[in-house]
Amino acid sequence: MRSRDETASLMALTLPICGAQLAQSGMGATDVIMAGRASATDLAAVSVGSSLWMPLMLFMTGTLMGLTPIVGQLLGAKRTQDIRPYLHQALWLGLALGMMTASLLWFAVMPIFELMDVPPSVAELATGYLAAVAFGMPGVAFYQALRAFSDGMNHTRPSLWISLVGLGINIPSNYLLIYGGPGLVDLLGPGVPDFLQSIPAMGAVGCGIATALSMWAMCISMVFYSRVSRAYAPVALWHAISWPRRDMLTELLHVGLPIGVAIFVEVTLFTLIALFIASLGEITVAAHQVALNITSILFMLPLSLAMALTVRVSNTLGGGQSMRAGFVAWNGLVVCLLIALLNDLFLWLAAGPIVSLYTHNPEVQAMAMSLIYLAMLYQVSDALQVNMAGALRGYKDTRIIMAITLISYWLVGLGGGHLLGHEGVPGLLAPLGVHGYWIGLIAGLTVAALLLGWRLWHISKTFARGVRRIPSS
């Protein structure tokens, strides 16, 4: 009975988060599809540009996610009067991070493109695309701070609806700005107003502008919702401004910065693997991308469950129920294990037809299926490690996650994958190509799950014994 009630509460938080994550993934898919229809150069520019701004944005938003367990614990302790100052500190921090990220995208990309040996035509378009996206960075930082606050308050549905707003802005803006007025006339006919017909086709740069508009639309929508919703009334969110405070900013960075680094490490792992396998041929690259895209979509549910688990653990701890917090964490892991097994079943039954939707090339299909079979091996360890990390964030125990992520992902996952993929084991094993990298992923995720499981067991027992407590002021 207790497990059923807790699972119901956890899933009520998880499903809206999952919807929001899928909607935001939809924006990236829209960018790729529409840029690809414009030209191969525009698609290359968007792809190269995204490989730069996405890790930076995820580092920034991950850092701001440190607000969620802080708010969750304060809410559980019924200290709602302390929540508003922390949110305002997160907004100040978001402003600083947003401007820093925008500055990097404005001024530091050309040396990177030269280092990556990007063709000049692609580099020029990608520079314009990133310059446009950069304007949205402060907006997405503000949105993420407000979303982290809302999640910590047990209100995860606003992020779903507002992500749908962003997607709703992104699609028509992309169409208008990428293809211009002529493209709109081709779609809707000659009845398009003259001022819209006069908009030039901007290709990748238009895609960047549309992305920035979506970011600011989400930010403004979240600000408006937080002002009118009664759900946040006890916090008196916009009653008065809290100016920057060193102690609160330090705590936010203490909790949030390791989260940002851990997410950055995870994202760059996949980016680096994509770069390393680029020399293995277009069939390999295509198969890797297809398999990764399918498994990434399935990963959204375990990831969303982990974010919800952070809220549930932090709320329970804030209420002084340290022993129950351990139950909440381990019950969440049982749920995530069941989800991982369902994902495996889905891949076993449906991977073939889904792969055929991505490509008609039999070589790509065969290799993608072989990679998906490997992905089935790490579904359990991947789901467990992300949810263990989510539970530990609820305890505000984030630095150990960063250390474990660095060791597991880069040393074991990337290092081992590169060894198996390109070098092999002399006298024992020939280089395995892309399959070696995926075996490295399995090893890295398994090591992460084991280490994070040990840490969660230790920290939950420590809190349950009352050795560590939530501060009262």
Salt bridges, closest charged atoms under 4 A:
GLU6 OE1 - ARG312 NH2 2.72
GLU6 OE1 - ARG324 NH2 3.42
ASP82 OD2 - ARG79 NE 3.09
ASP151 OD2 - ARG147 NE 3.65
ASP247 OD2 - ARG245 NH2 3.07
GLU251 OE2 - LYS396 NZ 3.05
ASP397 OD2 - ARG455 NE 2.71
